[in-house]
Every structure is written in C-alpha cells, then in structure tokens.
C-alpha cells in the first residue's frame, strides 16, 4: 500500500507543479504587457499601411507657441486652429512652407496679414516668429507646397 500512496503523492505533486507553472505563465502575460505587445504590433501594422493614422497626428504645440497662438491667432483661426469661416483659414490645411518661408510669410507687411495685422502680432519677438514658424512647418509638412515655394 505504501507504493500506491507514493504514486498518488507523486501524481498530486505533478498536478500542483503544472498548476503552478500555468499560473506563473498567466501572470507574466498581464494586461499591461500583453497590451504593450498588442500596441507595438498595431503600431507596426499601422506604420506599414498606406492610410496610417500616425501620419494624421499633429505635432505637439510647444507652450511658448501656444501662448502666442492664444494672444495672436485664436481670434481669427479659432481656438484649435481649425479656422473661422470668412475670417481665418484652417491652419492645418495651410500650404507647406519651410520655417524660414513661414517667418517671411508671417512678417510680410504686404502679405496676407498686412491689412488685418493685429497690434499683438507686432509685439512678437524674432524668437516668437521662429518658434511659431517651426511649429507651422511641422504642422503642414504633409500638405501641398505654397505657390512659388520649393517642393
């Protein structure tokens, strides 16, 4: 009878060991890690697709640009820059320009802002214009180029 008891004990031990291994494997596949793996796989698959939503992501507006936008642009281009019909265009659909071209465009006395130039725009520093221009260049990098600019 002692052989039967030993076999039952060994069998029970094997069952407990297999349950322990199964539980350990299940805990290592937590929602965070499996979600991260799923997210990485989705990002990889999305990056390879032609209609990538990643390309639709907008650059993060730096804080200094956001302050300048609030003070100078929001009244015409809307709180999110989507434009106000008959007042200001949607900045996201603006023609692609380099940062230097954006600076020239924004500062051009005979350009788009000449008759509507707000007093606050005149208070922007050269550094403000550079930062705003860099952001707009990044925001519009996938748009068609402006007429008369380099491709």
FIKOL-967042 format. One record per atom (N, C-alpha, C): x, y, z; residue in three letters. Coordinates in steps of 0.1 Angstrom, whole numbers, padded with zeros to 4 digits, always signed. Layout:
// residues N
XYZALA ...
END
This chain:
// residues 151
+0008-0012+0000UNK +0000+0000+0000UNK +0008+0013+0000UNK +0020+0011+0005UNK +0029+0023+0005UNK +0033+0027-0009UNK +0034+0018-0018UNK +0037+0022-0032UNK +0025+0029-0038UNK +0013+0026-0035UNK +0001+0033-0040UNK +0001+0047-0035UNK +0004+0049-0022UNK +0004+0062-0016UNK +0015+0070-0022UNK +0027+0064-0024UNK +0038+0072-0030UNK +0034+0077-0044UNK +0028+0068-0052UNK +0024+0071-0066UNK +0013+0082-0066UNK +0004+0082-0056UNK -0006+0092-0055UNK +0000+0105-0051UNK +0010+0105-0042UNK +0017+0117-0038UNK +0025+0123-0049UNK +0032+0115-0057UNK +0039+0119-0069UNK +0030+0125-0079UNK +0019+0119-0081UNK +0009+0123-0091UNK +0003+0137-0086UNK +0000+0138-0074UNK -0006+0151-0068UNK +0005+0162-0069UNK +0017+0158-0067UNK +0028+0168-0068UNK +0030+0173-0082UNK +0029+0164-0092UNK +0030+0168-0106UNK +0018+0177-0110UNK +0006+0174-0105UNK -0006+0183-0108UNK -0003+0197-0102UNK +0001+0197-0089UNK +0004+0210-0083UNK +0015+0218-0090UNK +0025+0211-0095UNK +0036+0217-0102UNK +0031+0223-0115UNK +0023+0215-0123UNK +0017+0220-0135UNK +0008+0232-0133UNK +0000+0232-0123UNK -0009+0243-0120UNK +0000+0256-0116UNK +0011+0254-0109UNK +0019+0265-0105UNK +0025+0271-0118UNK +0030+0263-0127UNK +0036+0268-0139UNK +0026+0275-0148UNK +0014+0269-0149UNK +0003+0276-0156UNK -0001+0290-0151UNK -0001+0290-0137UNK -0004+0303-0131UNK +0007+0313-0133UNK +0019+0308-0132UNK +0031+0317-0134UNK +0031+0323-0148UNK +0028+0315-0158UNK +0027+0319-0172UNK +0016+0329-0174UNK +0004+0327-0168UNK -0007+0336-0169UNK -0004+0349-0163UNK +0003+0350-0151UNK +0007+0362-0145UNK +0017+0370-0153UNK +0026+0363-0160UNK +0036+0371-0168UNK +0029+0377-0180UNK +0017+0373-0184UNK +0010+0379-0195UNK -0001+0388-0190UNK +0003+0398-0182UNK -0006+0407-0176UNK -0012+0416-0187UNK -0023+0423-0184UNK -0029+0432-0194UNK -0019+0443-0199UNK -0011+0448-0190UNK -0001+0458-0194UNK +0009+0453-0204UNK +0014+0441-0201UNK +0025+0436-0211UNK +0018+0431-0223UNK +0007+0424-0222UNK +0000+0420-0235UNK -0005+0432-0242UNK -0010+0442-0236UNK -0014+0454-0242UNK -0003+0461-0249UNK +0008+0462-0243UNK +0020+0468-0249UNK +0024+0460-0261UNK +0024+0447-0260UNK +0027+0439-0272UNK +0017+0441-0283UNK +0004+0442-0280UNK -0006+0444-0289UNK -0004+0458-0295UNK -0001+0468-0287UNK +0001+0482-0292UNK +0013+0482-0301UNK +0023+0475-0298UNK +0035+0475-0306UNK +0032+0469-0320UNK +0024+0458-0319UNK +0021+0451-0331UNK +0011+0460-0340UNK +0002+0466-0333UNK -0007+0475-0340UNK +0000+0487-0347UNK +0010+0493-0339UNK +0018+0504-0344UNK +0026+0500-0356UNK +0032+0488-0355UNK +0039+0482-0366UNK +0031+0480-0379UNK +0019+0474-0376UNK +0010+0472-0387UNK +0005+0485-0393UNK +0002+0494-0385UNK -0003+0507-0389UNK +0008+0515-0397UNK +0020+0514-0392UNK +0031+0521-0399UNK +0033+0516-0413UNK +0030+0503-0415UNK +0031+0497-0428UNK +0019+0499-0437UNK +0008+0504-0432UNK -0004+0506-0441UNK -0003+0519-0447UNK -0010+0521-0459UNK -0009+0533-0466UNK -0017+0544-0460UNK -0028+0541-0453UNK -0036+0552-0447UNK -0033+0552-0432UNK -0021+0555-0429UNK -0017+0555-0415UNK -0023+0566-0407UNK -0030+0563-0395UNK -0034+0573-0387UNK -0023+0580-0380UNK -0011+0574-0379UNK +0001+0580-0373UNK +0004+0593-0381UNK +0003+0592-0394UNK +0006+0604-0403UNK -0004+0615-0400UNK -0016+0612-0395UNK -0026+0622-0392UNK -0023+0629-0378UNK -0014+0624-0370UNK -0012+0630-0357UNK -0005+0644-0359UNK -0010+0653-0351UNK -0004+0666-0352UNK +0008+0668-0342UNK +0017+0676-0346UNK +0028+0678-0336UNK +0023+0685-0324UNK +0029+0683-0313UNK +0025+0689-0300UNK +0029+0704-0301UNK +0020+0713-0298UNK +0023+0727-0298UNK +0031+0731-0286UNK +0043+0736-0288UNK +0051+0740-0276UNK +0044+0751-0268UNK +0047+0751-0255UNK +0040+0761-0246UNK +0041+0775-0251UNK +0053+0779-0255UNK +0055+0793-0260UNK +0047+0796-0272UNK +0046+0786-0281UNK +0038+0788-0293UNK +0023+0789-0289UNK +0019+0781-0280UNK +0005+0781-0275UNK +0002+0794-0270UNK +0010+0800-0262UNK +0008+0813-0256UNK +0006+0824-0267UNK +0015+0823-0277UNK +0015+0833-0288UNK +0002+0830-0296UNK -0002+0818-0298UNK -0014+0814-0306UNK -0026+0820-0298UNK -0027+0818-0285UNK -0038+0823-0277UNK -0039+0839-0279UNK -0028+0845-0279UNK -0028+0860-0279UNK -0029+0866-0293UNK -0025+0859-0303UNK -0024+0865-0316UNK -0032+0858-0327UNK -0035+0845-0326UNK -0041+0838-0338UNK -0055+0833-0335UNK -0058+0830-0323UNK -0070+0823-0319UNK -0083+0831-0324UNK -0082+0844-0323UNK -0094+0852-0327UNK -0098+0850-0341UNK -0089+0847-0350UNK -0092+0845-0364UNK -0092+0831-0369UNK -0083+0823-0363UNK -0082+0809-0367UNK -0089+0799-0358UNK -0096+0804-0348UNK -0103+0796-0339UNK -0095+0790-0328UNK -0101+0785-0317UNK -0094+0780-0305UNK -0085+0768-0308UNK -0088+0760-0318UNK -0080+0749-0321UNK -0072+0750-0335UNK -0074+0762-0341UNK -0067+0764-0354UNK -0074+0759-0366UNK -0087+0755-0364UNK -0095+0749-0375UNK -0101+0760-0384UNK -0099+0772-0381UNK -0103+0783-0389UNK -0117+0788-0385UNK -0120+0800-0389UNK -0133+0806-0387UNK -0138+0811-0401UNK -0149+0806-0406UNK -0153+0809-0420UNK -0154+0824-0422UNK -0148+0828-0432UNK -0148+0842-0436UNK -0139+0851-0428UNK -0132+0845-0418UNK -0122+0853-0410UNK -0108+0848-0412UNK -0106+0836-0408UNK -0092+0830-0409UNK -0093+0815-0413UNK -0083+0811-0421UNK -0083+0797-0426UNK -0079+0787-0416UNK -0081+0774-0419UNK -0077+0763-0411UNK -0062+0762-0412UNK -0055+0764-0401UNK -0040+0763-0402UNK -0035+0749-0405UNK -0043+0739-0402UNK -0039+0725-0406UNK -0039+0722-0421UNK -0046+0730-0428UNK -0047+0729-0442UNK -0039+0739-0450UNK -0031+0747-0443UNK -0023+0757-0449UNK -0012+0750-0458UNK -0008+0758-0468UNK +0003+0753-0477UNK +0016+0750-0469UNK +0023+0740-0474UNK +0036+0736-0468UNK +0046+0747-0471UNK +0053+0751-0461UNK +0064+0761-0462UNK +0075+0756-0452UNK +0087+0761-0455UNK +0098+0758-0446UNK +0097+0768-0434UNK +0104+0766-0423UNK +0103+0776-0412UNK +0107+0790-0417UNK +0117+0791-0425UNK +0121+0804-0430UNK +0110+0811-0438UNK +0104+0802-0447UNK +0093+0807-0455UNK +0081+0812-0447UNK +0078+0804-0436UNK +0067+0808-0427UNK +0070+0821-0420UNK +0082+0823-0415UNK +0086+0835-0409UNK +0084+0847-0418UNK +0089+0845-0431UNK +0088+0856-0441UNK +0073+0859-0443UNK +0065+0848-0445UNK +0051+0849-0447UNK +0043+0857-0436UNK +0047+0853-0424UNK +0040+0859-0412UNK +0044+0874-0410UNK +0056+0877-0414UNK +0061+0891-0411UNK +0059+0900-0423UNK +0055+0894-0435UNK +0054+0902-0447UNK +0043+0913-0446UNK +0048+0926-0446UNK +0039+0937-0445UNK +0029+0938-0456UNK +0033+0933-0468UNK +0024+0933-0480UNK +0017+0920-0482UNK +0018+0911-0472UNK +0013+0897-0474UNK -0001+0896-0468UNK -0005+0884-0465UNK -0018+0880-0461UNK -0023+0888-0448UNK -0014+0891-0440UNK -0017+0898-0427UNK -0016+0913-0428UNK -0013+0919-0439UNK -0010+0933-0440UNK -0022+0942-0436UNK -0033+0939-0441UNK -0045+0948-0438UNK -0051+0944-0425UNK -0049+0932-0420UNK -0056+0927-0408UNK -0046+0926-0397UNK -0034+0931-0398UNK -0023+0929-0388UNK -0028+0934-0374UNK -0029+0925-0365UNK -0033+0929-0352UNK -0022+0935-0344UNK -0025+0944-0335UNK -0014+0951-0327UNK -0006+0940-0320UNK -0012+0930-0315UNK -0005+0920-0307UNK +0006+0913-0316UNK +0003+0911-0329UNK +0013+0904-0337UNK +0026+0912-0338UNK +0024+0925-0338UNK +0036+0934-0339UNK +0045+0932-0327UNK +0039+0928-0316UNK +0047+0926-0303UNK +0055+0913-0303UNK +0053+0904-0312UNK +0060+0892-0312UNK +0075+0895-0315UNK +0084+0887-0308UNK +0098+0889-0310UNK +0102+0880-0321UNK +0115+0882-0326UNK +0120+0873-0337UNK +0120+0859-0332UNK +0123+0856-0320UNK +0123+0842-0314UNK +0109+0836-0315UNK +0099+0845-0312UNK +0085+0840-0312UNK +0081+0836-0327UNK +0085+0844-0336UNK +0082+0841-0350UNK +0090+0828-0354UNK +0102+0826-0350UNK +0109+0814-0353UNK +0102+0802-0348UNK +0098+0803-0335UNK +0091+0791-0329UNK +0078+0788-0335UNK +0070+0799-0338UNK +0057+0797-0345UNK +0059+0791-0359UNK +0069+0796-0366UNK +0072+0792-0379UNK +0077+0777-0379UNK +0085+0773-0370UNK +0089+0759-0369UNK +0077+0750-0366UNK +0068+0754-0358UNK +0056+0746-0355UNK +0047+0745-0367UNK +0045+0756-0374UNK +0037+0756-0386UNK +0043+0748-0397UNK +0056+0748-0398UNK +0063+0740-0408UNK +0061+0725-0405UNK +0062+0722-0393UNK +0059+0708-0388UNK +0045+0704-0390UNK +0036+0713-0387UNK +0021+0710-0388UNK +0017+0708-0402UNK +0023+0715-0412UNK +0019+0714-0426UNK +0028+0707-0435UNK +0037+0699-0429UNK +0048+0692-0437UNK +0042+0682-0447UNK +0030+0677-0445UNK +0024+0668-0455UNK +0015+0674-0465UNK +0013+0687-0464UNK +0004+0695-0473UNK +0011+0698-0486UNK +0003+0702-0496UNK +0009+0707-0508UNK +0017+0720-0506UNK +0028+0722-0513UNK +0036+0734-0511UNK +0029+0746-0516UNK +0032+0757-0510UNK +0027+0770-0513UNK +0031+0774-0528UNK +0023+0781-0535UNK +0027+0785-0548UNK +0040+0793-0548UNK +0050+0790-0556UNK +0062+0797-0557UNK +0072+0792-0547UNK +0070+0781-0540UNK +0080+0777-0530UNK +0086+0764-0535UNK +0097+0760-0529UNK +0104+0748-0532UNK +0096+0736-0528UNK +0097+0725-0535UNK +0089+0713-0532UNK +0096+0705-0521UNK 
END
